[in-house]
Amino acid sequence: MQTIEADYLVVGAGAMGMAFADTLIAETDATVVIVDRNDQPGGHWLSAYPYVRLHQPSAYYGVNSRTLGTDSIDASGWNQGFYELAGGSEVVAYYDTVMRQHLLPSGRVSYFPMSEFLGTDDDGAGLIRTLGGEEHRVVARRRIVDATYLSVVVPSMRPPLYDVSPDVTCIPPNGLPRRPVHDRYVIVGAGKTSMDTGLWLLRHGITPDRITWIKPRDSWLLDRAAVQPGPQFARRVLADFSAQSRAIKKATSIDDLYLQLEAFGCLLRIDQTVEPTMYRCAIVSQGELENLRRITNVVRMGYVESIEPGRITLQQGTIDTAPDTLYLDCTGDGIGQREPTAVFSPGAITLQSVRTCQPAFSAAVIARVESMDADDDVKNEYCRPVPHPTKPLDWVTMTVAFNHNQLRWFTDPDLMHWLNRARLNAVSHMQTDDDDARKGAEMIGPRLKAANEKLAELLAEVELPV
């Protein structure tokens, strides 16, 4: 068994692992071994459906060192007027380029694709096995970095979680573009994958009356207009921040908070007559929202239990379906929902989000904080985990956690200097210099503190799960 020495062993070459390694190489003189089970970097993007696009602008996705796309504004389509959204194949090619043209040429990165991380030996060294069966022992002088803790699961990565008769056709959304035309389509799932699939069908001329949408839950959504990075959108983004502050201040309870956020335009929902019980940071444009509302044959009878010819059995009953129906399994966990844990611990880093629903940016921040001359307790104060949400209450808890992190960042001029130049930081695209960033922090800081105080009051009235 060959022994390899490096400063860091990064397990996983998905969005978080790549963003972490990229910033670490830029900010330190460290050497890095990256191990990944796929044949190229990109993580879940390698298994994504072909019509998938980013939910957020390409301008602040990927890694800090390389622009994704051309920072252009879409001139047509349902994203018209907003920054471009890279497609899945573009994202995969991007990560491959980052690895081949940036990380490997640095001379400080070793990459083991199609390899399994087997854990550690008694001395704490990492063990990996290549596809060919060769085993290596990696002595990480500083840390082993877990970039798989929040692994993304998309429908194509596992079979449906309900029984499917062999006499019906039920496929993940990956197979949709290659299918012949069907009389009817049934979308199973309520998340962003199901929204993308419904929009794809509508875009290609499938009329809404031919679509049935099975929604176990309805979701609160974000407006893409409020997450645009360029200076021309700064006024709108700041208006959204101010609106959030006003909604929080005005709210009389947690339930009232969501209604206030909706009234101020901070949260959206497809059907305004149905109370959402889900929140996953899904982002839509107003054009997408209007088209999703065209799908009116929505079934809200709980989760699917089984599908057989002509019938779907759900938790709360059954529905009949037409003979020539294509079932589209859009269910999936999305970003992992594991319990938060300390980001920094002796000999280890566990990558997690430290900003709301921004895993790539978060990984880069963690790498930048790792480069600081500070102990783990201090580093963890900069990087409290911001768990990915599943239910509306999570909007509150993750806002509190991120506000804490951001207030801590505001106290560190060196980190603020870095943040003001980090392309993964959406705010950096709106500022011109450090003085501009300092003035922004002075304006925003008191509002963040006030928001956290009010949110803590509202949370105190809610019985949280143990």
N, C-alpha and C positions, 0 to 999 in steps of 0.2 A: 504494500500500500504506500503510495507516494504521499509525502507530507508537504503541504504548501503553507507558507507563512504570508500573512497579510494583516493590515490593520483592522479591516472590517470584512465580515462575511455577510452579504446581503442575500436573504432567501426570498426570491420572487422578483421577476423582471416585468411586473405590471406597472400601472401608472404611478403607484406610490414608490415602488422600488427604484424605478428609473429616475423619478424626480429627486429622490433622496441621494442616489449615487451621483447624479449630475451636479447638485449643489455641493456635496461633500468634496468632489474633485476640484470644484472651483474655489472653495473656501479653505481647503487644507492641502497638505502634501501627502495625504493618506493613500495607501494602496487598498484595493477593494477586489474581492472575489464575489461574483454574482452567479448564483445557481438558480436555474429555473427548469420546470418540467416541460415547457413548450419548446418548439424548435426555433422560435424567434421571440423577441421581446414584444410585449403588448398585453399580456394577461388576458382578461375576458374579451378584449376587442378581437382576439383571434377566433372567438366563437360567436360573435355578434351577428345578428341578421343583416343582410346586405344593404337594406335601406336605412339602417340606423344612422343617426347623426347626433352630434353633441347636443346636449340641452343648453349648455352655456356657450358663449362665444369662443371660437378657436383662439382668439387673441390672448386669453389667459388660461390655456390648457396645455398640458404636456410637460416640458422641462424648461427651466429658466434660460438655458443657454441657446435655445434655437426656437425661432418663430414657427408656429404651426399655421399654415396657410399664408395669405397675403395681406391680412388685416383689412380686407375689403368689406364694403357694405353691400348686402344683397339687393339687387335691383328689381327682383321679381319674386313671386311665390309667397308662401305664408310667413316667411321670415323677412319680407321686404322692408327695407329701411334699417335693418339691424346688422350687426357684424356677422360675418359668415359662420356657419356651423359645419365643421369638418365631418365628412362621412367616415364610416368604419374603415374602408380600405385605405383612405388617406391617413387615418390615425395609425394603422398598422405599419404602413410604409414609413411614416414619420419616426416611430420608435425604432424601426430597423435602421434608419439613417442615423439617428442619435447614437445608437450603439456602434455602428460601423465607422462613422465619420467623426465621432467626438470622443466617446468613452474609451474605446479600444485604442485609438491613436494616441491617447494621453500616455500610454505605456504604464499606467498605474491600475488598470482594470483587467482582470481575467474573467472570462465569461464561459460558463458551463451550461449550454442549453441541453434539452432532452436529458436532464439529470435530476435525481431525487435527493432531497435533503433527508438524511436518515436520523437526524438528531445529533447528540453530542456523546463523546466518550467520557470515561471517568475523569479525564483531565480537562474537560470542557471544550475540547476541540470539536469542530463540526465535521460530520462524516457525510460524504456525497457519493452517489453511484451514477455513472454515466449509462447511457442506453446500451452501450457495448459491454457493460458489466464491470468496467474498471472503477475501482474505489479510490477515493482521495481523502486524506485527513487534512482539514484546514485549521491551522492555528491562527485564530483571530486575536491579535495582540490587544485590541481595544474592545471591540464589541461584535456580537452576532446580532444582526438586524432582521427582525421578522417583518417582512413586507407582505405577508399573507394573512395576517390576523383578521383583516376585514375583507377577505376574498369575496369577489363578486360571483354570484351564480345566476346565469341566464338560462332560459328555457331549453336551449339546445344542449346544455351540459348534463341534463338528467331527464328521465322519462316523466310524464305527467304524474301528479300526486293523487290521481283518482283512477278508477278502473275504466279501461277503454276496450270495448268489444273489437275483436279483429275484423268485424264486418263494417266498421266505420273508418273514415279517414281523419285522423287527428294528428296534426304536425306542429312543430315549433314554427315561429314566424320566419325562420331562415328559409324554409322551403316554399314560401308563398309565391315569390316571383317566378318560380319554375313550374307552378301548377297550371293545368288547363283551367278554363273558366268554369265556375260552379254556379248553380242556381242560387244557393244561399250560403252565407258565411256566418259562423258563430265564433265570436271572440270570447275566450275564457280568461278572465283576469281584469284587474282594475288599475294596474300601475301604468307607468310611462310606456312600457312595451306594448300594452294593449292600445294605448292612445296612438302610438306611432303606427300600429297595424291598421287601426281604423282609418287614420288619415291617409295611409297608403292606398287602401281600398277606394276611398272617396276620390283621391287624386287621380286614380286610374279608371274612373267612370262607373264604379259599382255604386248604384243608387242606395240611399240609406234604408229603403224598405227591404233590401236584400240582406241586411246586416242585423244580427242579434248580438247584443253585448251583455254578457253575464258579469255582473259586478257584485262581488261579495261585500265590497265597501266603496264608498265615495271618498274622494280625496280633496283636500285643500291644495291649491296650486300657486305657483309664483308667476308673476308677469315678467316676461323676458325684457320688456322695456326698462325694467328697474335694475337690470344686471348688466347693462352695456358699459364697456370700459372707456370709450374715447372721450375727449374733452367736450365734444358736442353733446354728449349725453350727461355731463356732470350735473347740470341743473335738475334733470329728471331723477337721477340717482340720489342726489341730496334731498330732493322733495320726498322720495320714498322713505329715506331715513327719518326725516322730520315727521312724516305721516305715522311711521311706526311709534315714534316717541309720543305723539299726540294720542294715538290709539291706546298705548299702554297707560298713559296718564288718565285717560277718560274711563278705562275699563273698570267695572264694578265687581267683576268675577272672572274666573278663567273662561267660562262659557261666553260671557259678554265680550271678552277680549277678542275672540275670533270674529265676532260680528263687527266689532270696531275696526279690526284690521281689514275686514272685507269692505266696510263702508269707506275706509280711507284708501282703498285700492291696493293694499299690501298683500292680500290673499284673494284668490279667485276660486270659483267652483263651477263645474260644468252645469249642474242642475241646482238652481237656487232654491228649490223646494225641498231638497234633501240635505240633512245635516251630515257633513263629512265626519267619518270616524278614522280617517287615515291621513297621514302627512308624510311624504317621502322626498320633499324638496324638488318635486317635478316642476319643470319650467315650460310654459307655453307662451306663444304669442297670442294676441287678441284674434288674429286670423285663424289660428289653429283652434282656439276655444270656440269660435263661432261655428266652425265646421264640425267639431266634436258634438256640438249641441244638435246637429242635424240627425244624429243617430238617436232615434227616440224609442226604438224597441229594446229597452234596457230591462234586464231581469235581475231583481234584487231578492233572491231567495236563498242567500247563503252560499256556501262553497259547493262546488260540484263534487258529487260522490261517485257517479258513474255515467258513462255515455254508451248507449246501445243504439242500434238502428231505429231512427224515428223518435227517440226519447232521451232526455237528459234528466237524471235524478240529482236533486240538490238537497241541501239540509232541510229545506222547508217545503219540499214538494217536487213535482215533476213538470216538465214542459215537453210538448211534442215538437218535432222538427221535420223538415221536408226530407224526401229521399236523397236528393243530390245536394248534400250539405257538407261543406268543408269546415272542420273544427280546428281552430287555431289556439294552441296552448300558449298563452302569454303569461302564465303564472311563473313566479320565481322569487327568490329572496332578494335579488338585487345586491346592494352592498351589505356585507356581513353585519350581523347584529350581536356580536359578542360583547360581553360585559367590559366596560372600560377598565383599564389597568394602567399602572404607571408607565409613561413613555420611556423614561430612563431608569434603569436599574443596573446593579453591578454586572458588567460584562455583556449587557443586552440593551437593545432598543426595540420597542414594540410600536411600529408605526400605526398611528390613528389620526383621525381628523382633529385639528386644533382650531379650525374655523368651520363654521356651519356649512356642511355639504361641499367641502372643497378639499378632497383627499390629496390631489397632486400638489397644490399650494402648501397644504399642511406638511407633507413629507419634506418639501424643500425648507420650510421653516424649521422643522426638527433638525435637519442637517446643519442649518446655519447656527442654531442654538448649540448643537453638539460641538461646533468649532470654538465655542466660547470657553474661556478659562474659568470654569465654575463647577461646583459639585452637583451631584444629581438632584439634590433637594432644590437648589436654585433653578436648575434647568427645568425641572418639573413644574415649577411655578410659572415659567414662561409657556409651558405646553400642557395645560390641563386638557385631557381628552374631551372632545365635543362629540358625544355619541350620535350616530346617524339616526334620524327619527323614523318612527313607524306610525305613531298616533299623534293627534293634535297637541296633546300636552307636551310632547317632545319639542314643539316649537319654543315653548317657554324655557324648558330646562337647558336646551342647547344654546339659546340666546344668552342666558345667564352665564353659562360656561365660557362662551366665546367672548362676551363682554369683559369677563375677568382677564382673559388672555390679552385682549387688545389693550386694556388699561395698563397691564404690566408692560407690554411692548412700548407704550407711549413714554415710559420712564427711562428707556434705554436709547440714547441718541445714536449709538453705533448700529443697533438693530433697525432703528427707524430709517437710517441712511440706506441700509441694505434693502429694506422693504420698499422704499421709494424708488428703487431701481429694478425690482424684481418683476419680470413680465408676468409671472403667475399671480401677482397681486393685482387684482382688477383696479384697485384705487390708484396704483402707480401710473396708470395710463391717463389719469386726470390731473396729475400734479406736475409741476414744472421743476421744482427744486426742494431742498430740505427745509427751507424757510416756509414754503407753501405747505409742506407736510406738517411742520410744527404748528402752524396756525390752525390747520385742520384738526390736529389732535387737541389743541386747546379749546376749540369750539365743541368737538364731539365728546371729549372726556366727561364733562359734567352731565351730559345727557345720558351717557352710558351708565354712570353711577346712579342717576335718578331712576333710570329704567330698571336696573337690577334691584334697587330698593323696593320699587313698586311690584315687580314680578315676584320678589320674595314674599311680599305681603299676600299676593294672590295665591301663591303656592302653599302658604301656611294654612289656607282654608280648604285645601284639597287633601284627601287621604291618599297618599302615594303608596304604591305597592312596596312591600318590604323586599 
